[in-house]
Amino acid sequence: MLVIPETTKSNDDDKTTETGYEQATGEMKDPIRREELMLRAVIAGTDKIYISKSTKVTMAMGNASDFLLRFKSVIDLVVKINL
């Protein structure tokens, strides 16, 4: 993803170098480059959502297994009595 850096300009008026903002806006004016940057941003966002969801599913499964392991002896006893 494109990050526009803070520019620290000295007091002299050196106009030969572009600031980070000027570079970024220049890249965003190019339609091919803009599409590439947006595609990367969408993919990064999708990956972030996927990781977040998979983490939540993993935590839920861990909590369920912890619950079952806490009451394993009780569950074993109930199963043994019902057989």
Sequence and secondary structure as in RCSB ss.txt:
>XXXX:A:sequence
MLVIPETTKSNDDDKTTETGYEQATGEMKDPIRREELMLRAVIAGTDKIYISKSTKVTMAMGNASDFLLRFKSVI
DLVVKINL
>XXXX:A:secstr
          SS   SS  HHHHHHHHHHSHHHHHHHHHHHHHHHHHHHHHHHHHHHHHHHHHHHHHHHHTHHHH
HHHHHHH 
